[in-house]
Amino acid sequence: MTAKDFLKTAESIEDEIRENRRWLHAHAETEFNLKETTAFVKEKLQEIGLEYTDCGKCGISAIIGKNEGKTFLLRADMDALPINEESGLDFSCGNGNMHACGHDMHTAMLLGAAKILKQFENELSGKVKLMFQPAEEILSGANNMIENGILKNPDVDAAMMLHVMAGFPLKTGTVIVPLPGVGAPAADYFTINIQGKGCHGSTPHLGIDSITAAAHILIALQEITAREMGVTDEAIITVGSFHGGTAGNVIAHTTDLQGTLRSFNDDLRQNIKKRITEIAENIGNAFRTKVTVTFGSGCPTLHNDENLVNSTEENLRSLLGDELVVNAKSFSAENTHKGGSEDFSYISKEVPSVMLALASGEPVKGYKYHQHHPKVVFDESVLKIGSAVLAFNAYKWLENNIN
């Protein structure tokens, strides 16, 4: 099989990939609540001729290839965001959810890759495991599928994912190969609850003001990045929600702060979590309040395996040519160390992995909005490219790693 065979096959099913994407986009669902989405994916897998397996809360897996040989995993996330869509597309979702991060693109491309690989199944030197994952946006789906055996039976030897990038200043269809090492930051969500004692605003001495304590905690948390981190440390603490009180003449009984922590270093991440808790609790004590700090869903840093990065770049250049392949070395540090967290990181902690990016709409061509914006639009011309990239890389990795 040649690279051209994969590209030609992807082009021949381009209309089908697009139709699948548009159906998924119009029926966006969130978190683990993917009843329509999973039913659609299962139906399409059956049409391809694949048997699927449920995995975890609502994940789906399927296997293509021979019983012998190694196993390469391809992953796509399926969940959307709770955003009211304003894209103006004919197939916009009207249920209050939106595929504003491109997961509909990912799912459609993996279904396309599955059809390509099924056609070339007899040529595979091992097995390709498909991973259709829920709940990436809350950083919970990958770990749930791992806990329910996605990396077992057969054991996965290496893994890959592809993420579309809207409003990206590169030629549409360009694939960005990451640097080896950390490719996406760790993330943690936290809530700080401050319990005071409510009373009338005219008698503050009879109460305990939770808002005052919360305000001091908010300011103090900024000192972690300003005074406890070195110039080469990379982390961000954001408090994006501050809620307390119900009336202007009442001392607030309780106040909640909600925020996120991002870090490119797992050790630094753990230390900052410790310091958030210490600072909040101690300030709370100083202001006579009771403070509870809780950390919700999160994920570690995502690690791109050096050997897999190098072999993937070689495969991509043979598939797409040098014009549509960009090595992240050509970017500045500012561009290579930014972006959202990705719970594919849990996979990368278990097996050699790589996360690719696919430029999916140039600002100069009208694609000016980025992910998570209610008006974001993705260029569908990349769908066939993404499917070919996934299928060809899996095929080549198995060919080059025969037992």
C-alpha positions as CSV (number, residue, x, y, z in Angstrom):
1,M,0.0,0.0,0.0
2,T,1.2,3.5,-0.8
3,A,0.4,6.9,0.7
4,K,-1.5,7.8,-2.5
5,D,-3.8,4.8,-1.9
6,F,-4.8,6.3,1.4
7,L,-5.3,9.8,0.0
8,K,-7.4,8.5,-2.9
9,T,-9.6,6.4,-0.7
10,A,-10.1,9.3,1.7
11,E,-11.1,11.5,-1.2
12,S,-13.6,8.9,-2.5
13,I,-15.5,8.9,0.9
14,E,-15.2,12.7,1.5
15,D,-18.9,13.3,1.0
16,E,-19.7,10.6,3.6
17,I,-17.3,11.9,6.1
18,R,-18.8,15.4,5.7
19,E,-22.4,14.1,6.1
20,N,-21.4,12.3,9.3
21,R,-19.8,15.4,10.6
22,R,-22.8,17.5,9.9
23,W,-25.2,15.0,11.6
24,L,-22.9,14.9,14.7
25,H,-22.7,18.7,14.7
26,A,-26.5,19.1,14.6
27,H,-27.0,16.7,17.4
28,A,-24.4,17.9,19.9
29,E,-24.4,16.4,23.4
30,T,-22.2,16.9,26.4
31,E,-20.1,15.1,29.0
32,F,-21.2,11.4,29.4
33,N,-24.7,12.2,28.1
34,L,-24.2,11.1,24.5
35,K,-27.2,8.8,23.8
36,E,-27.8,10.0,20.2
37,T,-24.1,10.4,19.4
38,T,-23.1,6.9,20.5
39,A,-26.0,5.3,18.8
40,F,-24.9,7.1,15.5
41,V,-21.3,6.0,15.9
42,K,-22.3,2.4,16.6
43,E,-24.6,2.4,13.5
44,K,-21.8,3.7,11.3
45,L,-19.3,1.1,12.6
46,Q,-21.7,-1.7,11.8
47,E,-22.2,-0.3,8.3
48,I,-18.4,-0.4,7.9
49,G,-18.5,-4.0,9.0
50,L,-17.0,-3.6,12.4
51,E,-18.1,-5.1,15.7
52,Y,-18.1,-2.5,18.5
53,T,-17.6,-2.9,22.3
54,D,-19.0,-0.6,25.0
55,C,-16.3,0.8,27.3
56,G,-17.0,2.6,30.5
57,K,-19.9,5.0,30.9
58,C,-20.5,5.6,27.2
59,G,-17.2,5.0,25.4
60,I,-17.0,2.8,22.3
61,S,-14.1,0.7,20.9
62,A,-13.6,-1.4,17.8
63,I,-10.7,-3.4,16.4
64,I,-9.5,-3.7,12.8
65,G,-6.8,-6.1,11.7
66,K,-5.2,-9.4,12.4
67,N,-5.0,-11.3,15.6
68,E,-1.3,-11.4,15.6
69,G,1.0,-8.3,15.8
70,K,1.0,-5.2,17.8
71,T,-1.9,-2.8,18.5
72,F,-2.0,0.9,17.6
73,L,-4.8,3.0,19.1
74,L,-6.5,5.9,17.3
75,R,-8.7,8.2,19.6
76,A,-11.5,10.7,18.9
77,D,-13.5,12.5,21.4
78,M,-17.3,12.8,20.9
79,D,-18.6,15.4,23.4
80,A,-19.6,19.0,22.8
81,L,-19.9,22.1,25.0
82,P,-22.9,23.7,26.7
83,I,-22.8,26.7,24.4
84,N,-25.6,28.3,22.4
85,E,-24.4,28.2,18.9
86,E,-24.2,31.4,16.8
87,S,-22.2,30.0,13.8
88,G,-25.0,30.6,11.3
89,L,-24.4,27.2,9.7
90,D,-27.4,25.4,8.1
91,F,-26.7,22.4,10.3
92,S,-26.3,24.4,13.6
93,C,-27.3,22.7,16.8
94,G,-30.4,24.1,18.4
95,N,-30.5,22.3,21.7
96,G,-28.2,24.6,23.7
97,N,-25.1,22.6,23.0
98,M,-22.4,23.2,20.4
99,H,-19.4,21.4,18.9
100,A,-17.3,24.5,19.4
101,C,-14.1,22.5,20.0
102,G,-14.3,20.3,16.8
103,H,-15.0,17.0,18.4
104,D,-17.6,16.3,15.7
105,M,-14.8,16.7,13.2
106,H,-12.6,14.3,15.2
107,T,-15.4,11.6,15.4
108,A,-16.2,11.9,11.7
109,M,-12.5,11.7,10.7
110,L,-12.0,8.6,12.9
111,L,-15.1,7.0,11.3
112,G,-13.5,7.8,7.9
113,A,-10.2,6.3,9.0
114,A,-12.0,3.2,10.1
115,K,-13.6,2.8,6.7
116,I,-10.2,3.2,5.0
117,L,-8.5,0.8,7.3
118,K,-11.3,-1.8,6.9
119,Q,-10.8,-1.7,3.2
120,F,-7.1,-2.3,3.6
121,E,-7.5,-4.7,6.6
122,N,-5.7,-7.6,4.9
123,E,-2.6,-5.4,4.5
124,L,-2.3,-4.4,8.1
125,S,0.7,-5.8,10.0
126,G,-1.2,-5.9,13.3
127,K,-4.4,-4.4,14.9
128,V,-5.8,-0.9,15.0
129,K,-8.0,-0.1,18.0
130,L,-10.5,2.7,17.7
131,M,-11.3,4.7,20.8
132,F,-14.5,6.9,20.7
133,Q,-14.4,8.8,23.9
134,P,-16.9,10.9,25.9
135,A,-16.4,13.7,28.4
136,E,-13.1,15.2,27.2
137,E,-14.3,18.7,28.0
138,I,-14.6,17.8,31.6
139,L,-11.3,15.9,31.5
140,S,-12.9,12.6,32.6
141,G,-13.6,10.4,29.7
142,A,-10.2,9.0,28.9
143,N,-9.5,7.9,32.4
144,N,-12.9,6.3,32.6
145,M,-12.2,4.3,29.5
146,I,-8.8,3.3,30.8
147,E,-10.3,2.1,34.0
148,N,-12.7,0.0,31.9
149,G,-10.0,-1.6,29.8
150,I,-9.5,0.4,26.6
151,L,-5.8,-0.3,26.7
152,K,-6.3,-4.1,27.3
153,N,-7.5,-7.1,25.3
154,P,-5.5,-6.5,23.1
155,D,-2.9,-4.5,24.9
156,V,-2.2,-1.2,23.2
157,D,1.4,-0.5,22.2
158,A,1.1,3.1,21.0
159,A,-1.5,5.7,20.5
160,M,-2.4,8.8,18.4
161,M,-4.9,11.6,18.4
162,L,-5.5,14.5,16.0
163,H,-7.1,17.9,17.1
164,V,-8.4,20.4,14.6
165,M,-7.4,24.1,15.1
166,A,-9.8,26.8,14.0
167,G,-8.6,30.3,13.1
168,F,-5.0,29.1,12.9
169,P,-2.6,31.1,10.8
170,L,-1.4,28.2,8.7
171,K,-2.5,26.9,5.3
172,T,-5.7,24.8,5.8
173,G,-4.8,21.1,6.0
174,T,-1.4,21.6,7.5
175,V,-0.5,19.1,10.2
176,I,1.6,20.4,13.1
177,V,3.9,17.8,14.5
178,P,4.7,18.4,18.2
179,L,8.0,18.6,20.0
180,P,8.9,15.5,22.0
181,G,8.0,15.8,25.7
182,V,5.2,17.8,27.3
183,G,2.7,18.9,24.6
184,A,-0.2,20.1,26.7
185,P,-0.5,21.4,30.3
186,A,-1.9,19.6,33.3
187,A,-5.2,21.0,34.4
188,D,-7.2,21.1,37.7
189,Y,-10.5,22.7,38.5
190,F,-11.0,23.9,42.1
191,T,-13.7,25.3,44.3
192,I,-13.1,27.3,47.5
193,N,-16.1,27.5,49.8
194,I,-15.9,30.2,52.5
195,Q,-18.4,29.7,55.3
196,G,-19.1,32.8,57.4
197,K,-22.1,33.9,59.5
198,G,-24.8,36.0,57.9
199,C,-26.4,39.0,59.6
200,H,-27.8,42.4,58.9
201,G,-25.5,44.9,57.3
202,S,-26.1,47.4,60.0
203,T,-24.6,45.1,62.7
204,P,-21.5,43.5,61.0
205,H,-20.0,42.8,64.5
206,L,-22.7,40.1,64.9
207,G,-21.7,38.2,61.8
208,I,-18.6,36.8,60.0
209,D,-18.2,38.2,56.4
210,S,-17.4,35.5,53.9
211,I,-17.0,38.0,51.1
212,T,-14.2,39.8,52.8
213,A,-12.3,36.6,53.5
214,A,-12.9,35.5,49.9
215,A,-11.5,38.7,48.5
216,H,-8.3,38.3,50.5
217,I,-8.0,34.7,49.4
218,L,-8.4,35.8,45.7
219,I,-5.7,38.4,46.0
220,A,-3.3,36.1,47.9
221,L,-3.6,33.3,45.4
222,Q,-1.9,35.5,42.8
223,E,1.2,35.6,45.0
224,I,1.9,32.0,44.2
225,T,2.7,32.7,40.6
226,A,4.2,36.2,41.4
227,R,6.5,35.2,44.3
228,E,6.7,31.4,44.7
229,M,7.6,30.5,41.1
230,G,10.9,31.0,39.2
231,V,11.2,32.7,35.9
232,T,11.3,29.4,34.0
233,D,8.3,27.9,35.8
234,E,5.1,27.7,33.7
235,A,1.8,27.8,35.4
236,I,-1.4,29.9,35.5
237,I,-4.0,30.2,38.3
238,T,-7.3,31.6,37.2
239,V,-10.3,32.4,39.4
240,G,-13.1,32.9,37.0
241,S,-16.1,32.7,39.3
242,F,-16.8,34.7,42.5
243,H,-20.3,34.3,44.1
244,G,-21.4,35.4,47.5
245,G,-24.3,37.1,49.1
246,T,-27.9,37.7,48.0
247,A,-28.6,41.3,49.0
248,G,-26.7,44.6,49.4
249,N,-27.6,45.0,53.1
250,V,-26.8,41.5,54.3
251,I,-23.4,40.2,55.5
252,A,-22.9,37.2,53.2
253,H,-23.2,33.8,54.9
254,T,-21.2,31.9,52.3
255,T,-19.1,32.7,49.3
256,D,-17.7,30.4,46.6
257,L,-14.6,30.9,44.4
258,Q,-14.1,28.7,41.3
259,G,-11.0,28.5,39.3
260,T,-8.5,26.5,37.3
261,L,-4.8,25.7,37.5
262,R,-2.7,24.9,34.4
263,S,0.9,23.8,34.5
264,F,3.5,22.2,32.2
265,N,5.2,20.4,35.1
266,D,3.5,17.7,37.2
267,D,5.6,18.3,40.3
268,L,4.9,22.1,40.2
269,R,1.2,21.3,39.7
270,Q,1.1,19.3,43.0
271,N,3.0,22.0,44.9
272,I,0.6,24.7,43.7
273,K,-2.4,22.6,44.6
274,K,-0.9,22.3,48.1
275,R,-0.3,26.0,48.3
276,I,-3.8,26.9,47.1
277,T,-5.2,24.9,50.0
278,E,-2.8,26.2,52.6
279,I,-3.3,29.9,51.7
280,A,-7.1,29.6,51.5
281,E,-7.5,27.7,54.8
282,N,-5.1,30.0,56.7
283,I,-6.7,33.2,55.5
284,G,-10.0,31.7,56.3
285,N,-8.9,31.1,59.8
286,A,-7.6,34.6,60.1
287,F,-11.0,36.0,59.2
288,R,-12.9,33.5,61.5
289,T,-14.4,31.7,58.5
290,K,-14.4,28.0,57.7
291,V,-12.8,27.3,54.3
292,T,-13.1,24.1,52.3
293,V,-11.0,23.6,49.1
294,T,-12.0,20.8,46.7
295,F,-10.3,19.8,43.4
296,G,-12.6,18.4,40.8
297,S,-11.8,16.7,37.5
298,G,-8.4,17.3,36.0
299,C,-5.6,15.7,34.1
300,P,-1.8,15.4,34.1
301,T,0.5,16.8,31.4
302,L,0.4,15.2,28.0
303,H,3.6,13.6,26.9
304,N,4.6,13.1,23.2
305,D,6.9,10.2,22.8
306,E,10.1,11.1,20.9
307,N,10.3,8.0,18.7
308,L,6.7,8.2,17.8
309,V,7.0,11.9,17.0
310,N,9.9,11.3,14.7
311,S,8.3,8.4,12.9
312,T,5.0,10.2,12.6
313,E,6.6,13.2,10.9
314,E,8.4,10.9,8.4
315,N,5.0,9.3,7.6
316,L,3.2,12.6,7.2
317,R,5.8,14.0,4.8
318,S,5.5,10.9,2.6
319,L,1.6,11.3,2.8
320,L,1.2,15.0,2.4
321,G,4.5,16.4,1.2
322,D,6.6,19.0,3.0
323,E,4.2,21.9,2.3
324,L,1.5,20.5,4.6
325,V,3.7,19.3,7.4
326,V,5.1,21.7,10.0
327,N,7.4,20.8,12.8
328,A,6.7,22.6,16.1
329,K,10.4,23.5,16.3
330,S,9.7,26.2,13.8
331,F,7.3,27.9,16.2
332,S,8.3,30.2,19.1
333,A,8.2,29.0,22.6
334,E,5.1,31.1,23.0
335,N,3.3,29.1,20.4
336,T,4.5,25.6,21.5
337,H,3.7,26.1,25.2
338,K,0.1,27.2,25.1
339,G,-3.3,25.8,24.5
340,G,-5.8,23.9,26.4
341,S,-5.3,20.7,28.4
342,E,-6.2,17.4,26.9
343,D,-7.2,14.2,28.8
344,F,-5.6,12.1,26.2
345,S,-2.7,12.8,28.6
346,Y,-3.9,9.8,30.6
347,I,-3.3,7.6,27.6
348,S,0.2,9.2,27.1
349,K,1.1,8.2,30.7
350,E,0.4,4.5,29.9
351,V,1.7,4.0,26.3
352,P,3.9,5.9,23.8
353,S,1.6,8.6,22.4
354,V,1.5,11.6,20.0
355,M,-1.0,14.4,19.7
356,L,-1.1,16.1,16.2
357,A,-2.8,19.4,15.3
358,L,-4.6,20.0,12.1
359,A,-5.0,23.6,10.8
360,S,-8.7,23.9,10.0
361,G,-9.5,27.4,8.8
362,E,-7.3,30.4,8.1
363,P,-8.3,33.8,9.5
364,V,-7.5,35.5,6.2
365,K,-10.2,33.3,4.6
366,G,-12.8,34.2,7.1
367,Y,-12.2,31.6,9.8
368,K,-11.5,34.2,12.4
369,Y,-13.0,32.5,15.5
370,H,-11.1,30.0,17.7
371,Q,-12.3,27.0,19.7
372,H,-15.0,27.4,22.3
373,H,-16.4,30.6,20.6
374,P,-20.2,30.4,19.8
375,K,-19.4,31.6,16.2
376,V,-16.5,29.3,15.5
377,V,-16.6,27.5,12.1
378,F,-14.2,24.8,10.9
379,D,-13.2,24.2,7.3
380,E,-14.6,20.9,6.3
381,S,-12.0,20.4,3.5
382,V,-9.7,19.0,6.2
383,L,-11.9,16.1,6.9
384,K,-10.5,13.8,4.2
385,I,-6.9,14.9,5.2
386,G,-7.5,14.0,8.8
387,S,-9.0,10.6,8.0
388,A,-6.0,9.8,5.7
389,V,-3.5,11.0,8.4
390,L,-5.0,8.7,11.1
391,A,-5.3,5.7,8.8
392,F,-1.9,6.0,7.2
393,N,0.0,6.6,10.4
394,A,-1.6,3.5,12.0
395,Y,-0.8,1.4,9.0
396,K,2.8,2.6,8.8
397,W,3.5,2.2,12.5
398,L,2.3,-1.4,12.5
399,E,4.4,-2.0,9.3
400,N,7.5,-0.6,11.0
401,N,6.9,-2.4,14.3
402,I,6.3,-6.0,13.4
403,N,7.0,-8.4,16.3
